[in-house]
Amino acid sequence: MNAVVLRAGSHSVRIERRTLLMSLALAGVALALAFLGLSHGPSWAAPPEVFAALAGHGDSALVIREWRLPRVAAALVFGAALGLAGAIFQNLTRNPLGSPDVIGLDAGAYTGALAAITVLSGTSAQLATSSVLGGLLTAAAIYLLSLDAGLSGLRLVVIGIAMNAILTAVNSWIVLRAELDVALAATGWSAGSLNGVDWDEVRLPFLVIGVLTLLLVTLSQAMHQAALGDELAVTSGVGLGRLRLLIVLVGVGCTATVTAVAGPIVFIALAAPQIGRRLAGAAGVPLVPAALTGAVLLLAADLIAQLLLAPVALPVGVVTTAIGGCYLIWLLFKEVRRPWQRA
């Protein structure tokens, strides 16, 4: 038997055995990395000390619960959110290059955040709102430009890459025109970093990502049907227009929420869905392995960023860019070896 049926009351979910096993394995790796992140600091905390601190006891309780735990939780949740966003757009475009950081959604969210920093006062609410608006406007522009005798995944990716280049130039211009202190802050933030993240900064983003994830769960079955082909989806009763609008809103929301807090953390959304798909042995891009792989990748990258030049902590975006660049070269090499097909 290759599939397992999970039941909760009147609801049931059929999941491939390999996908289930790999998801459990990825969850175990994520928990192990999270525990390592809680232990790491100027002085390493032993496991009993970490458990005691999580329970509110011991001399290290304040440091571990208020300083290290928010950063670890942010890496878990933000990595999962980026993995989900990547899976959404790769399913939508049916292309492994169709991720928010490649097709310009990260750059668009960053443009919105820069507008909040340079024009407005740059509060957390302004950053979040401007990032979401920037991402949505970018997604709308790419979608409209891609509608030429029907939506083509390949055309959407190519237009997205062009939009990414344009927005990157616009962002550079905004930073160069800003006041020196604002430009320095924006440039440092643009690297993507979890340094200094605390509970006050992540409570609202966690809530937003949780709501978007619940919405995505309700859409997941229709999304996977649409990934098999428009004709099959329509015959099974899927409203493609409404579905695409909702999943784009979820994908942009996840990307922009992470960008508003941590800056544009690139390549997690690109790599996580494809790595998760290969580990699970799935034909499409499954959501759960993509989310768990994203959490593992961001946790591992953040630990490397802290350890690489200790005691100086690098922005995690520097590590994800270095790793993701190697992954992108490998992915492009794999893609160009396949027969050319229009999406």
Secondary structure, DSSP 8 states (H G I E B T S, - for coil): --EEEEEETTEEEEEEHHHHHHHHHHHHHHHHHHHHHHH-SSS---HHHHHHHHTT-STTHHIIIIIIHHHHHHHHHHHHHHHHHHHHHHHHHTSTT-STTTTTHHHHHHHHHHHHHHTS---HHHHHHHHHHHHHHHHHHHHHHHBSSSB-HHHHHHHHHHHHHHHHHHHHHHHHHS-HHHHHHHHHHHT---TT--HHHHHHHHHHHHHHHHHHHHHHHHHHHHHT-HHHHHHTT--HHHHHHHHHHHHHHHHHHHHHHH----SHHHHHHHHHHHHHT-SS--HHHHHHHHHHHHHHHHHHHHHHBTTB---HHHHHHHHHHHHHHHHHHHHHTS-----
